[in-house]
């Protein structure tokens, strides 16, 4: 069984590991597609093109602004001028508002260097504002400012950041893929361990009954039919164990029945021989003694009285032997039941008339009809009733026996119950054996005869007894015309 456990554990491990490689490859492929050339290259090219276009547009705006600034400074009467997007000078109020919000613009623009031979400094961007300084002869420079188109710088900044991030990610592609695959493999490893633990517990639960079953088969092979498997597993394994226990229980019953039938057959053989050998000499012995008594012609009265007494004793003993021979003969030659449709309730009422107050009926008087041999069943019930009355006498209680009938599927149950001395537990398995008795007289054949009659009807006899409380014999009869499946010797009919 250890090999089975090992194989199951390895199977669980393989089943858990099989998806690992393909899943890892799928995750890796998805990540590579996410950051691979098929997607990243076009994206990088688009971002770079957008950024280049933004820069070119900015250069164009700066060149146009430089030209406009030179033209505006010629006619400007102020030290600073604010242009709109079309290059027109704005009212002084708009300029004042801008300078109030950003006073550093004038100083930054005034500090712009002017190339030798030029009158306009190269424009610079300060936030979203272009600024330049125009030199005039004999006076201070004129500061020219212009707002850039709304959102232009934000768009350019977003393009630059996106392109930088994309290039950074592509540079760290291996680490990014590993950062995804690593946690995946870790989580999958934990799941595998959990699956293996659960599989080991389930395997143990399933294999334990099989191990117990193997041990049970060894014990049964050694002849121990009393052993039962204590472990019961789930599903089909549990059903297998329960079926095994049921099978062994039936084998034990069959072995007991076979042993009982073998003993009964041996006793019947001996009973036939004994009845034949003993019955034949009894009548000549009695006749010889009587002839000796009748042939005496003397006058000795004492001797004649002795002959009469001896004749009486021999007659009584011969009659006792005859009763013994009849009992052996009845046991040895149990007739095959002659099944006829009859009423068990009527048979019980007939027995009540026979025993009077000593027998009471239970279970009502409803007719309970079926196929049985009324004479044989009467004989079996009389044996049980007599045994019950004797048990009451032995216990010193009133002689009362109850017989009850109840319908069953199939047939009927007859129970003969007394309140007598009861039967000790160690004797319950032997009471149906011939020659077993706890009484001072008798040959112990009564219950063996009862069992033979009931078996001839295809039924069984069960007994339940508590010492000091009483005993109940229950006869289960099929009451069917084919119910009698055993002949008087206990052999199955062909």
C-alpha positions as CSV (number, residue, x, y, z in Angstrom):
1,X,0.0,0.0,0.0
2,X,2.9,2.3,0.5
3,X,3.6,2.0,-3.2
4,X,0.1,3.0,-4.0
5,X,0.4,6.1,-1.8
6,X,3.7,7.0,-3.4
7,X,2.3,6.6,-6.9
8,X,-0.8,8.7,-6.1
9,X,1.4,11.4,-4.6
10,X,3.6,11.4,-7.7
11,X,0.5,11.5,-9.9
12,X,-0.8,14.5,-8.0
13,X,2.5,16.3,-8.3
14,X,2.7,15.6,-12.1
15,X,-0.9,16.8,-12.6
16,X,-0.1,20.0,-10.7
17,X,3.2,20.6,-12.5
18,X,2.0,19.9,-16.1
19,X,0.3,23.3,-16.5
20,X,3.4,25.1,-15.2
21,X,5.5,25.2,-18.3
22,X,2.7,26.1,-20.8
23,X,1.4,28.8,-18.5
24,X,4.8,30.3,-18.0
25,X,5.4,30.4,-21.7
26,X,2.0,32.0,-22.3
27,X,2.7,34.7,-19.6
28,X,6.1,35.3,-21.0
29,X,4.7,35.5,-24.6
30,X,2.0,38.0,-23.5
31,X,4.5,40.2,-21.7
32,X,6.9,40.1,-24.7
33,X,4.1,41.0,-27.0
34,X,3.1,43.8,-24.6
35,X,6.7,45.3,-24.7
36,X,8.0,43.7,-27.9
37,X,8.9,45.2,-31.3
38,X,5.5,44.5,-32.8
39,X,3.9,47.1,-30.5
40,X,6.8,49.1,-29.0
41,X,8.5,50.0,-32.3
42,X,5.5,51.6,-34.0
43,X,4.6,53.3,-30.7
44,X,8.1,54.7,-30.3
45,X,8.1,55.9,-33.9
46,X,4.8,57.6,-33.4
47,X,5.9,59.3,-30.2
48,X,9.2,60.4,-31.7
49,X,7.4,61.8,-34.8
50,X,4.9,63.7,-32.7
51,X,7.7,65.1,-30.6
52,X,9.7,66.1,-33.7
53,X,6.6,67.8,-35.2
54,X,6.0,69.7,-32.0
55,X,9.6,70.9,-31.9
56,X,9.5,72.0,-35.6
57,X,6.3,73.9,-35.0
58,X,7.9,75.5,-32.0
59,X,10.9,76.5,-34.1
60,X,8.5,78.0,-36.7
61,X,6.7,79.9,-34.1
62,X,10.0,81.2,-32.6
63,X,11.2,82.4,-36.1
64,X,7.9,84.1,-36.8
65,X,8.0,85.7,-33.4
66,X,11.5,87.0,-33.9
67,X,10.5,88.6,-37.2
68,X,7.3,90.2,-35.7
69,X,9.2,91.4,-32.7
70,X,11.7,93.3,-34.9
71,X,8.9,94.9,-36.8
72,X,6.9,95.9,-33.7
73,X,9.8,97.3,-31.8
74,X,10.4,99.9,-34.6
75,X,7.0,101.6,-34.0
76,X,6.6,100.7,-30.3
77,X,6.6,103.6,-27.9
78,X,6.7,101.4,-24.8
79,X,9.6,99.5,-23.2
80,X,7.5,96.2,-23.4
81,X,5.0,94.9,-25.9
82,X,2.7,91.8,-25.7
83,X,1.7,90.2,-29.0
84,X,-1.2,87.9,-29.7
85,X,-0.9,84.7,-31.7
86,X,-1.3,86.7,-35.0
87,X,1.5,89.1,-34.0
88,X,-0.7,92.1,-33.2
89,X,0.2,94.3,-30.2
90,X,-2.2,93.8,-27.2
91,X,-3.5,96.6,-25.0
92,X,-1.4,97.7,-22.2
93,X,-3.9,96.2,-19.7
94,X,-3.2,92.7,-20.9
95,X,0.6,93.3,-20.7
96,X,0.2,94.7,-17.2
97,X,-1.8,91.7,-16.0
98,X,0.9,89.3,-17.4
99,X,3.7,91.2,-15.8
100,X,1.9,91.4,-12.5
101,X,1.6,87.7,-12.5
102,X,5.1,87.1,-13.8
103,X,7.3,90.1,-13.1
104,X,10.5,88.1,-13.8
105,X,9.7,88.1,-17.5
106,X,11.1,91.6,-18.1
107,X,14.4,90.8,-16.4
108,X,14.8,87.4,-18.1
109,X,14.1,88.9,-21.5
110,X,16.4,91.9,-21.0
111,X,19.2,89.5,-20.1
112,X,19.0,87.7,-23.4
113,X,22.2,88.1,-25.4
114,X,22.1,89.9,-28.8
115,X,24.3,88.4,-31.4
116,X,26.8,90.8,-32.9
117,X,25.5,92.5,-36.0
118,X,21.8,91.7,-35.0
119,X,19.2,93.9,-33.3
120,X,17.0,91.1,-32.1
121,X,18.0,88.5,-29.5
122,X,17.2,84.9,-30.2
123,X,13.8,84.3,-28.6
124,X,13.5,82.0,-25.5
125,X,10.6,80.3,-23.9
126,X,9.7,81.0,-20.4
127,X,7.0,78.6,-19.5
128,X,4.2,79.2,-22.1
129,X,5.5,82.6,-23.1
130,X,8.1,83.5,-25.8
131,X,10.3,86.5,-25.0
132,X,13.0,88.5,-26.8
133,X,14.8,91.8,-26.7
134,X,15.0,94.3,-29.6
135,X,17.9,96.8,-29.5
136,X,17.2,100.3,-30.7
137,X,19.7,103.1,-31.4
138,X,20.2,105.4,-28.6
139,X,17.8,103.8,-26.2
140,X,17.0,100.8,-24.0
141,X,15.9,97.5,-25.6
142,X,12.3,96.8,-26.2
143,X,11.0,93.6,-24.6
144,X,8.5,91.7,-26.8
145,X,6.4,88.9,-25.3
146,X,3.9,86.4,-26.9
147,X,1.8,83.6,-25.5
148,X,2.3,80.1,-27.1
149,X,-0.8,78.3,-28.3
150,X,-2.9,76.9,-25.5
151,X,-1.9,73.3,-24.6
152,X,1.0,73.2,-26.9
153,X,3.7,72.8,-24.2
154,X,1.6,70.3,-22.3
155,X,1.3,68.1,-25.4
156,X,5.0,68.4,-26.1
157,X,5.8,67.5,-22.5
158,X,3.5,64.5,-22.6
159,X,5.0,63.2,-25.8
160,X,8.5,63.6,-24.4
161,X,7.6,61.9,-21.1
162,X,5.9,59.0,-23.0
163,X,8.8,58.5,-25.3
164,X,11.2,58.5,-22.4
165,X,9.1,56.0,-20.4
166,X,8.8,53.7,-23.4
167,X,12.5,53.7,-24.0
168,X,13.1,53.1,-20.3
169,X,10.7,50.2,-20.2
170,X,12.2,48.7,-23.4
171,X,15.6,49.0,-21.8
172,X,14.4,47.1,-18.7
173,X,12.3,44.6,-20.6
174,X,14.0,41.5,-19.1
175,X,13.5,42.8,-15.6
176,X,9.9,43.7,-16.2
177,X,9.1,40.3,-17.6
178,X,10.8,38.7,-14.6
179,X,8.9,40.9,-12.2
180,X,5.6,39.5,-13.7
181,X,6.7,35.8,-14.1
182,X,8.4,35.6,-10.7
183,X,5.3,36.3,-8.6
184,X,3.3,34.1,-10.9
185,X,5.7,31.2,-10.3
186,X,5.7,31.9,-6.6
187,X,2.0,31.9,-6.3
188,X,1.8,28.7,-8.5
189,X,4.3,27.0,-6.3
190,X,2.2,27.8,-3.2
191,X,-0.9,26.4,-5.0
192,X,1.1,23.3,-5.8
193,X,2.1,22.8,-2.2
194,X,-1.5,23.3,-1.1
195,X,-2.7,20.8,-3.7
196,X,-0.1,18.3,-2.7
197,X,-1.1,18.6,1.0
198,X,-4.8,18.2,0.2
199,X,-4.0,15.3,-2.2
200,X,-1.9,13.6,0.5
201,X,-4.8,13.9,3.0
202,X,-7.3,12.6,0.5
203,X,-5.0,9.8,-0.6
204,X,-4.4,8.7,3.0
205,X,-8.2,8.7,3.6
206,X,-8.7,6.6,0.5
207,X,-5.7,4.2,0.9
208,X,-6.2,3.6,4.7
209,X,-9.4,1.5,4.1
210,X,-7.6,-0.4,1.3
211,X,-4.7,-1.2,3.6
212,X,-7.1,-2.4,6.2
213,X,-8.9,-4.5,3.5
214,X,-5.6,-6.1,2.5
215,X,-4.9,-7.0,6.1
216,X,-8.5,-8.4,6.4
217,X,-8.1,-10.6,3.4
218,X,-4.9,-12.1,4.9
219,X,-6.7,-12.8,8.2
220,X,-9.7,-14.3,6.3
221,X,-7.4,-16.4,4.3
222,X,-6.0,-17.7,7.6
223,X,-9.5,-18.8,8.6
224,X,-10.6,-15.8,10.8
225,X,-14.1,-15.1,9.6
226,X,-14.9,-13.0,12.8
227,X,-12.7,-10.1,11.7
228,X,-14.3,-7.0,10.3
229,X,-12.7,-3.9,8.7
230,X,-13.0,-1.0,11.0
231,X,-11.9,1.7,8.4
232,X,-14.6,2.9,6.0
233,X,-13.5,5.2,3.2
234,X,-15.6,7.5,0.9
235,X,-17.4,6.6,-2.2
236,X,-16.6,3.3,-4.0
237,X,-13.8,2.4,-1.5
238,X,-16.2,2.5,1.4
239,X,-18.7,0.5,-0.5
240,X,-16.0,-2.1,-1.3
241,X,-15.1,-2.4,2.4
242,X,-18.8,-2.7,3.4
243,X,-19.4,-5.3,0.8
244,X,-16.3,-7.2,2.0
245,X,-17.7,-7.2,5.6
246,X,-21.1,-8.3,4.4
247,X,-19.5,-11.1,2.4
248,X,-17.4,-12.3,5.3
249,X,-20.5,-12.2,7.5
250,X,-22.3,-14.4,5.1
251,X,-19.4,-16.8,4.8
252,X,-19.3,-17.1,8.6
253,X,-23.0,-17.9,8.6
254,X,-22.6,-20.4,5.9
255,X,-19.7,-22.1,7.7
256,X,-21.8,-22.3,10.9
257,X,-24.7,-23.7,8.9
258,X,-22.5,-26.2,7.2
259,X,-21.0,-27.3,10.5
260,X,-24.5,-27.6,12.0
261,X,-25.7,-29.6,9.0
262,X,-22.7,-31.9,9.2
263,X,-23.3,-32.5,12.9
264,X,-27.0,-33.0,12.3
265,X,-26.3,-35.5,9.5
266,X,-23.8,-37.4,11.7
267,X,-26.3,-37.5,14.5
268,X,-29.1,-38.6,12.2
269,X,-26.9,-41.4,11.0
270,X,-26.1,-42.5,14.5
271,X,-29.7,-42.1,15.5
272,X,-30.8,-44.4,12.7
273,X,-28.3,-47.0,13.7
274,X,-29.1,-46.7,17.4
275,X,-32.9,-46.8,16.9
276,X,-32.5,-49.9,14.7
277,X,-30.1,-51.7,17.1
278,X,-32.0,-50.9,20.3
279,X,-35.6,-51.2,19.1
280,X,-35.3,-54.9,17.9
281,X,-34.3,-56.5,21.3
282,X,-36.7,-54.5,23.5
283,X,-39.8,-56.6,22.8
284,X,-38.1,-60.0,23.2
285,X,-36.6,-58.8,26.5
286,X,-40.0,-57.8,27.8
287,X,-41.6,-60.9,26.6
288,X,-38.9,-63.1,28.1
289,X,-39.3,-61.5,31.5
290,X,-43.1,-61.8,31.4
291,X,-42.8,-65.4,30.3
292,X,-40.5,-66.2,33.1
293,X,-43.0,-64.6,35.6
294,X,-46.0,-66.4,34.1
295,X,-44.1,-69.8,34.0
296,X,-43.5,-69.9,37.7
297,X,-45.6,-72.6,39.3
298,X,-44.1,-72.7,42.8
299,X,-45.8,-71.6,46.0
300,X,-43.2,-69.2,47.2
301,X,-45.1,-65.9,47.4
302,X,-42.1,-63.9,48.2
303,X,-40.4,-65.1,45.0
304,X,-43.6,-64.5,43.0
305,X,-43.7,-60.9,44.3
306,X,-40.1,-60.5,43.4
307,X,-40.8,-61.7,39.8
308,X,-43.8,-59.3,39.6
309,X,-41.6,-56.4,40.8
310,X,-38.8,-57.3,38.3
311,X,-41.3,-57.6,35.5
312,X,-42.7,-54.1,36.3
313,X,-39.2,-52.6,36.5
314,X,-38.2,-54.2,33.2
315,X,-41.4,-53.1,31.6
316,X,-40.9,-49.5,32.7
317,X,-37.3,-49.4,31.5
318,X,-38.3,-51.0,28.2
319,X,-41.0,-48.3,27.8
320,X,-38.4,-45.6,28.6
321,X,-36.0,-47.1,26.0
322,X,-38.9,-47.2,23.5
323,X,-39.6,-43.5,24.1
324,X,-35.8,-42.8,23.6
325,X,-35.8,-44.9,20.4
326,X,-38.9,-43.1,19.2
327,X,-37.2,-39.7,19.9
328,X,-34.1,-40.8,18.0
329,X,-36.3,-42.2,15.2
330,X,-38.2,-38.9,14.9
331,X,-34.9,-37.0,14.8
332,X,-33.4,-39.4,12.2
333,X,-36.4,-39.5,10.0
334,X,-37.8,-36.0,9.9
335,X,-40.3,-36.2,7.0
336,X,-40.3,-33.8,4.2
337,X,-42.9,-31.1,4.8
338,X,-46.2,-31.6,3.0
339,X,-47.1,-28.1,2.1
340,X,-50.7,-27.2,2.1
341,X,-52.5,-23.8,2.2
342,X,-53.5,-23.4,5.8
343,X,-54.0,-20.7,8.6
344,X,-51.3,-20.2,11.2
345,X,-53.7,-18.3,13.4
346,X,-56.0,-21.4,13.5
347,X,-53.0,-23.6,14.5
348,X,-52.2,-21.1,17.3
349,X,-55.8,-21.2,18.6
350,X,-55.7,-25.0,18.5
351,X,-52.6,-25.0,20.6
352,X,-54.3,-22.6,23.1
353,X,-57.1,-25.0,23.5
354,X,-54.6,-27.8,24.2
355,X,-52.6,-25.9,26.8
356,X,-55.4,-23.8,28.3
357,X,-54.4,-21.0,30.6
358,X,-50.7,-21.8,30.3
359,X,-50.6,-20.4,26.7
360,X,-51.7,-17.0,25.7
361,X,-52.0,-15.6,22.1
362,X,-50.7,-12.2,21.0
363,X,-50.8,-10.3,17.8
364,X,-54.6,-10.6,17.2
365,X,-56.7,-13.3,15.6
366,X,-56.5,-12.1,12.0
367,X,-56.2,-15.1,9.6
368,X,-52.6,-15.5,8.5
369,X,-52.7,-18.0,5.6
370,X,-49.9,-19.5,3.6
371,X,-48.2,-22.7,2.6
372,X,-46.9,-24.9,5.4
373,X,-47.2,-28.4,7.0
374,X,-49.6,-27.9,9.9
375,X,-48.7,-31.2,11.5
376,X,-44.9,-30.5,11.4
377,X,-45.3,-26.9,12.6
378,X,-47.6,-28.1,15.4
379,X,-44.9,-30.5,16.6
380,X,-42.2,-27.8,16.4
381,X,-44.4,-25.3,18.4
382,X,-45.2,-27.9,21.0
383,X,-41.5,-28.5,21.6
384,X,-40.9,-24.8,22.1
385,X,-44.0,-24.4,24.3
386,X,-42.9,-27.4,26.5
387,X,-39.4,-26.0,26.8
388,X,-40.9,-22.6,27.9
389,X,-43.1,-24.2,30.5
390,X,-40.2,-26.2,31.8
391,X,-38.0,-23.0,32.0
392,X,-40.8,-21.4,34.1
393,X,-40.9,-24.3,36.5
394,X,-37.2,-24.2,36.8
395,X,-37.3,-20.5,37.6
396,X,-40.2,-21.0,40.1
397,X,-42.6,-18.7,38.3
398,X,-46.1,-19.3,37.1
399,X,-46.1,-21.5,33.9
400,X,-47.1,-19.0,31.3
401,X,-46.0,-19.0,27.6
402,X,-47.0,-16.5,25.0
403,X,-47.2,-17.2,21.3
404,X,-47.6,-14.2,18.9
405,X,-47.9,-14.1,15.1
406,X,-47.1,-11.2,12.8
407,X,-47.2,-10.8,9.0
408,X,-43.8,-10.3,7.3
409,X,-42.4,-9.9,3.8
410,X,-42.5,-12.6,2.8
411,X,-44.5,-14.9,5.1
412,X,-44.9,-14.5,8.8
413,X,-43.1,-14.5,12.1
414,X,-44.1,-16.7,15.0
415,X,-42.6,-15.9,18.4
416,X,-42.8,-18.2,21.5
417,X,-41.9,-16.2,24.6
418,X,-41.5,-17.3,28.2
419,X,-40.6,-15.6,31.5
420,X,-38.4,-18.5,32.7
421,X,-34.8,-18.9,33.8
422,X,-33.4,-18.0,30.4
423,X,-30.3,-19.3,28.6
424,X,-26.8,-18.2,29.3
425,X,-25.0,-16.3,26.5
426,X,-22.3,-19.0,26.1
427,X,-25.0,-21.6,25.4
428,X,-27.0,-19.7,22.8
429,X,-24.8,-20.9,19.9
430,X,-25.2,-24.6,21.0
431,X,-28.8,-25.0,21.9
432,X,-29.7,-26.3,18.4
433,X,-27.0,-29.0,18.5
434,X,-28.2,-32.6,19.0
435,X,-27.3,-34.0,22.5
436,X,-26.9,-30.5,24.0
437,X,-29.2,-29.9,26.9
438,X,-29.1,-28.1,30.3
439,X,-31.8,-30.2,31.7
440,X,-31.4,-33.3,33.9
441,X,-33.4,-35.5,31.5
442,X,-33.9,-35.8,27.8
443,X,-31.4,-36.2,24.9
444,X,-31.3,-32.5,23.8
445,X,-33.0,-33.3,20.5
446,X,-36.1,-31.1,20.8
447,X,-34.6,-27.9,19.5
448,X,-32.7,-29.8,16.8
449,X,-36.0,-31.2,15.6
450,X,-37.6,-27.7,15.7
451,X,-34.7,-26.3,13.6
452,X,-35.0,-29.2,11.1
453,X,-38.8,-28.7,10.7
454,X,-38.4,-24.9,10.2
455,X,-35.4,-25.4,7.8
456,X,-37.6,-27.9,5.8
457,X,-40.1,-25.0,5.3
458,X,-37.3,-22.7,4.1
459,X,-37.4,-20.7,7.3
460,X,-35.0,-19.9,10.1
461,X,-35.2,-19.9,13.9
462,X,-33.7,-17.0,16.0
463,X,-33.4,-16.9,19.7
464,X,-33.0,-14.1,22.2
465,X,-32.6,-14.8,25.9
466,X,-31.7,-13.0,29.1
467,X,-30.9,-15.2,32.2
468,X,-33.5,-14.6,34.9
469,X,-35.8,-12.7,32.5
470,X,-36.9,-15.2,29.8
471,X,-36.4,-16.5,26.3
472,X,-38.0,-15.7,23.0
473,X,-37.8,-18.1,19.9
474,X,-38.8,-16.4,16.6
475,X,-39.6,-18.6,13.6
476,X,-39.5,-16.8,10.3
477,X,-41.5,-18.7,7.7
478,X,-41.8,-17.8,4.0
479,X,-45.2,-19.4,3.6
480,X,-44.7,-19.9,-0.1
481,X,-45.2,-23.2,-2.0
482,X,-41.5,-23.1,-3.0
483,X,-40.3,-21.9,0.4
484,X,-39.1,-25.3,1.5
485,X,-35.7,-25.5,-0.2
486,X,-34.0,-28.1,2.2
487,X,-34.7,-31.7,2.7
488,X,-34.8,-33.2,6.2
489,X,-31.0,-33.9,6.2
490,X,-30.3,-30.2,5.5
491,X,-29.3,-30.7,1.8
492,X,-30.5,-28.4,-0.9
493,X,-33.1,-30.1,-3.2
494,X,-32.3,-30.5,-6.8
